[in-house]
Amino acid sequence: MAAKTTLNAKNLESLGAQRLAELLIEVSMGSAAHKRRLRMELAGNHGSDEVAREVRKRLASIARARTVINWRKVKALKNDLETQRKTIAETVAADDPQEAFELIWQFLALANPIFERSSDSSSSVIQSFHQACEDAAAIAASAKIDSNVLAEKVFKAVQDDGYGQYESLIAAMAPALGKDGLDCLKTLFVQWSKEPKDKPARDERKVIGWGSASPLYEDEIFGTHRDLTVRIALQEIADAQGDVDAYIAQHPEKTRRMPITAADIANRLVSAGRAKEALEVLNEVDATGRADMPFEWQLARVETLEALGQQEEAQTYRWTCFEQSLHDQHLRAFLKRLPDFDDLEAEEKAFAHAQAFPDVHQALTFFLNWPAPAEAAKLVMRRKAELDGNLYELMPLAVEALAEKHPLAATIALRSMIDFALDSGRSSRYKHAARHLADCASLAPHIDDFGNTRSHDIYVAKLKRRHGNKHGFWSLVT
């Protein structure tokens, strides 16, 4: 009997078309989303023209809306957008790519008005527009849109990219644009860059740093918003055309000496078989005495050295970077290139270095990422006085990794968070501290020897002596 009442397609078919239709009407009452879905299905019975008409009406309705979109409405909006996007890309495009192309641009035009009335910072909605950029590219290729027409549309869209909805549009459109379209698009951006523009007022200029005697303004380093838009677009076009020199030319001289920018340029030069030039670019960055160079720059340097056939230098640099940062990817790459058994010895050396690393939390992060829970437990027990219970993103991860096989170390990590909450009087964390204390109680029976660490009962007694007046905490302790 149960099998016959299970909700599945086969069982529902037995109800018959008339009863199912009645149920759908009943279920859709009060749900605009369900009604729109049913109308879309009905339109499909009359061909793609009718479906396109329904989509166009819905897109126009969304564009006209003026109500604020708060976090409660985001899910419904996202579902609505996805329904329209998929219908355009999958149903309309299959029968009429020209019509689908017009509709997908109408869809993309919704981005600015939607975000202008949105109070939610969720990234889920913008993902629909990023995917629509990919859809637009596929539809444009299928519809065989003229490359100059397509370039003009892309240009106007990127000009009006108020919320980053078109950040992937040029890269996505590159195949559909082809050489002629990319050349046309490049010309449009160059022409735009030459149009007269007003310099921002001094009180509107954003300070992003300080020189030896004066502030550094954002427009001096990166230019105005238009300058930045043009520069990024021309960089993307250069990438699409495989023109490394054109990509480099779009970076002001000052920014080429910034580590991340230098790494981006070096990676492209290496890919183009110009490793020697890549190393010169990286060497332009002042890394003297700096142990905090970005990982991207370090990785670019390693890959450049390897491309130049300097494997030994690359290995030496990997180890140096690991010693300075404890970045696990440097160590993995270093060990991977060692002969068998040599890697085991090197790993032991790396672990010993991490155990003595000045920043205990950086060392703990390394052991958790490796993962090496036994080493993490050893570190926690040896250097428990250095643990910062305020690191609520790190400590719970340590507890989770250590609880099963290293309950004492997990207990020490839990106590660091409890002590911080109570010692600093963070009442907002009392409920978490109470939960951590309960976790300590659960772990206690699994600890054979507390060593020089207080047993659970003694620890709780000490807490009561020191913080017995924190009734907000003790009322939560079970």
N, C-alpha and C positions, 0 to 999 in steps of 0.2 A: 504493500500500500504506500509506504514512504517513497518508493522509487517513482510512483506515478504522480506524486505531488511535488517532486523536486522541480525547482525552477530551471528549466533548460528549454532550448528551442523545440526539441521533439515533443515534449509534454505540452508546451503551449500551442503547438500546431493542432493538437487534438481538440482545442476549444472551438476551432472554426473561425473563419474570417470575420463573420458578423460580430461574434462575441469579443474577439480580440480588438476589433475596431471600437466597440463600445467601451472596453476597458482602457484603451489608449486615450479616448476622449476624457474619461473619468480621471485618469492619472495626470493628464496634462492640464487639468483645471487648476488655475492659480499659479502655473509655472510658465512664464513667458519663454524660457529657454526650451522647454519641452515642446511648446507650440511651434516655435521657430523651426525646431528639428523636424517636426512632422510636416510642416509646410514645405520644407526643403525636400523631403522624401517624395511628397506629392508632386512637386515641381519636376523632380527627376523623371517622373513617368511621362512628362510632356516634352522631354528633350533638354539639351544643354542650354538652349536659349532661355527657357523658363527658369532654369536654375540660376543662370547669370543674372536674370532680372531680379530674382529674390535676393541674391547676394548684393547686387547694387543698391537695392532698397535698404538692406540692413546696414551696409557701410555708410550710406547717407544718414541714416538714423543715428548711428554712433557718432558721426561727425557733428551732428546738430546738438547732441546732448550737452548740457551745461552743469549737471550735478557733480559735486565733488566725489572723487573716487577714493574712499578710505580703505583701510586694510580689510574690512569686512566684505567689500565689493570686488576685491582683486581677483579672487578665484572665479567668480561668475564671469567677469570681464575676460579673463584669460581663456576660459572655456569657449566663450562666444567668439573671440578672435580666432582661436584655433579652428573652430568649426568653419568659419568663413575662409580662412587661409587654406585649409585642406580641401575645401570644396573647389576653390579656384585652381589649386595646383593639381588636384587629382581628377576632378570631374570635368570642369569647364575646359581646362588645358588639353585634355585628351581629344575633345571634339572640335574646339575652336581656340587654338593658341593665341590668335590675334585678340579675341575678346578677353581671354584670360590675362593677356599682357596689360590691357587697359585696367582690368579689375585689380590686378596685383599692385599697380601703381596707386590706384585709389585706396587700396588697403594701406600701403606704406604712408600715404599722406595723412593717415589717422594718428600717427605717432605723436607729433607735436601737440595737437589739441588734447589728446588723451593725457599726456604727461603734464600739460599745463594745468589740468584740473585734478591731478592725482596728488594725494597727500601721503602715499605709501612709497617706501623706498625699495620695495621688492623688485628683484631682477627678473622675476618670472615673465612679466609682461613684455619687457624689451627683448627677451629671447624669441618671442613670436615675430618681432620685426626683423631680428637678425636672420631667422629662418626664412622669412619672406624675401629677404635680399637674395638668398640662395635660390629660392623658387623663381624669383624674377629673372635671374640669370638663365636658369634652365628653360623657362618659358620663352625668353627673348631668343634663345638659340633655336628653339623649335619653331617659333613664329617667323624666323629669319628677318628680324627687325633690322632696318638699315643702320649701318654702324654709326653714321653721323647723327641720326635721330636718337639712337641709344646713348651716344656720348653726351648729347645735349641734356637728356633726361637725367643721366647720372650726375652730370655737372650741377644741375639745379638742385638735385636732392642733397648732394654733399654740401653745397652752399648753405643749406637750411638744416644742417644736422645739429639741432639744438640739444639733443639728449643722448647722442652716441648711437642712435638707431641705425645709422648708415655706415658705421665704422668698418663693416666687412663688405660694403657694396662694390668698391672698385676691384678688389681681389676676386670677388665672386663673378663679376661681369667681364673680367679680362678675356676669357675664351670667347664669349659672345661678341665682344667688341673687336677682337682681332687687332692686327697691326694698325690698320687704318683708323679704327675707332679709338684705340689708345693714343695714336698721334693726334687725333682731333681733340680728345679729352685733354691731353697735355697742352695743346694750343689754347684751349678755353681757359684753363687755370693760369697759364702764363699771362694771357691778356688781362684777366681779372686782377692779377697781382700788380699790374702796371697802372691800374685806374687810380686817380687821386684819392687820398684818404687823410682824414684828420688825425692829428696826434692827440692822445688822451690828455685831459687836464691833469696837472701835477697831483691834485688831491684825489684823483681817480686811479692813479698808477699804483700797482701792487709791488711792494718791496719783497724780494725773495732772497736777499742776502746783503752782505756788506763788504765793500772793497776796502782798500787801505785808508781812504779818506771820505768815501761817500757811499750811499746805498746803491744796491744793484736793483734796477727795476725790471719787472717781467718783460715789458715791451722792448727793453734794450737787449735782453738776452734772446727772447723768443719772438719778439715782434708783437703786433696786434693779433686779435683773434683771426682776422682774415689772413695775415701772414702765416700763422700757424696752420690754418686749414689748407692753404695752398701748399705749404711745405710738406705736410703729411700726405696730401693727395699726390704730389709729384714724386714723393718717395715710393708710394704704393704703385704708381705707374711705372717707375723705374724698375721696381722689383718684378712687376708683371712682364716687362720687356727684357729682363735679365741684364740691365744696364747698371753695373756697379758704380761706375763713375758718376752717372746722373744721380744715383742715390746719395753718394758722398757729397755731391755739389749742393744738395738741399740742406746740409747741416752747416750752420754758421761755424766759423773757425773756432770760436770759444767752446762750443758744445762738443766738438770733435775730441777735445781733451777730457771730457767727462767719461768716467769709466764705462758706464752702460752704453753710451753712444759709441765709444771706441770699440767695445765688444761687438756691437751690432755690425759695425763697418768691417771689422776684422773677420767675422764669420762669413760675410758675403765675399770678401776678397779670397779667403781660403777656398770657398766653394767654386770660385772662378779660377782657381789654380794660381793665385797670386799671394802665396803665403809669405813671401819676403816682405811685400808691402804691408801685409796684415800685421807682422811683427813691428814694423816701423810705426804703424798707427797706435798699437798698444803701448809702445815705448814712449809715445808722446804724453801719456798720462803720468803724472807725478805720483809714483807709488813708493817713494823713498820713506822707509821707516813705517809704512802703513800696514797694520795687520788686519785692517777692516775693509780691504778691497772687496767689492761685490763679487759674489760667487760667479756671476755671469762673465765678469772680466777675467777672473782666474781660469775659468773653464775655457774661454776663448784663447787665452795664452797657452794653455796646455795643448789644445788642439792645433794651434798654429805651430808650436814646437814640433809636434808629431808630424805635421804636414811637411815640415822642413827636414824631416829625417833625424831630428835631434831627440831620440827616444830617451836617452839617459838624462838629458836636461829636463825633459818633460816629467820623468819619474821623480827626479830630485825636487822639482817644483811642486808636484802633487803632495809629496810628503811634507814639505815646508808649509803648504797651505793647510794641510790637515793639522799639523802641530799648532798653527795659529788659531784655527777656527773650530776644530773638531767636526768639520763637515763630513758626514759619512760617505757622500758620493766621491769625495777625493780619495778616501781610504779604499773604497771598493775598487775604484779604477786602478789605484796603486797595486793592490793585492792581485788583481786580475792579470797583471802583466808580469808577475813573479813566477819563477819555476815552482813545481810541486814541492811541498814541504817548506820552502822558503816563505811562503805566504802565511803559514801557521806561526812561524817565529816572528814575522813582522806584525801579525795581528796581536800577539802577546805584548810586543813592544808598544803597539798603539794603545792597548788597554791600560798598560802601566802609565803611559803618558796621560791618558784621560783621567785616571784615578788621582793624579797629582795636579790636574789642571786647576788654575786659580779660581775659576768660576765653577762652583760645584753644580749649579743648575744647568750650565752648558754641558758639563760632563754627564749629568743624569739624562739630559735630552739625547745625547749621543748614544748612550747605552740602551735607551728605550727604542731609539730608531734602528739600532743595528739589526736585530735586537740581541742583547746580552743581559738577560734578567739577573743572572748570578752576579755579574759585575755591578749592575745597578744596585742590587741588594748590599753588596760589599761597600759600595760608595756611600749609601745612605747610612749604614750602621757606623762607618768610620767617621763620617763628617756630619753627623746629625745636628750638631750645634750650629752649622752654617745654613741649614735648610730654612727657606722663607715660606711660611705657610700662607702668605698672601698670594702666592703664585697658583691661583685656583685653576689655571688651565693645565699646569704641569703636574701638580701633586696628585690629582685624581687619576691621571694616566699612569703615574707610578704605582699607585695603590692597585689599580686594575691589573697591571703587569706582574706585580709581586705577590699578590694575595694568596694565590694557590700554593706556590712552592716556597715562598719566602715571607711567611706571615709576620715575622718580627720586623722586617724592613718595611712592610706595608703598614704595620702599626705605627712605626716611627713617623712615616709620612702623614698618616692620619692625625697623629698627635700634633704635628707641626701646624696643621690647619686649625685644630681645636685651640691650641695655645694662642695662635695669632688672633682668632676671633674674640677670645675672652680677654687676653692681655690688652688688646686695643679697644675693647668695648664696642665691637662692631655688632650691634644688636640685629642688624639685617642678616647676619650670617649665623645667628644662634641656631636656627632650625637645621642648617647644614652641619654645624658643629655637633648638635645633638645626634644627628644621623651618623656622623663620623665616630662618635663615642660608642654608639650601638654596634657599629662595624668592628671597633676595637674589641668589644665584648665577645663578638662572634669569633674573632680570630684568636683570642687568648687561649682557648683550650687546645689549639693546634701548635702552640709554641712550647717546646720542651724545655728550653733554657732561655730566660730573659737576659742572662749575662749581666752586664753593668747597666741594663735598662730596667726601670721600675716595672714591677708586675702590674697587671691591669688594676687590681684592687688598690694597690698603693698609689698608683697614678690618679685614680678617681678620688681617693682620700685627700691627696694633695690639691686637686682641683677644688674640692669643697672648702678646704682651708683658705685658699687664695681667692676663690671667686664665689663663695657661698652666698654673697649678697646679690648675685646676678640672677634674680628670680625668673626673669624672662627666659634664661637658658635652662635652668633646672626644671621649669615647668614643662619643658619639651622632652626631657630625658625620661625614658621609660625603663 
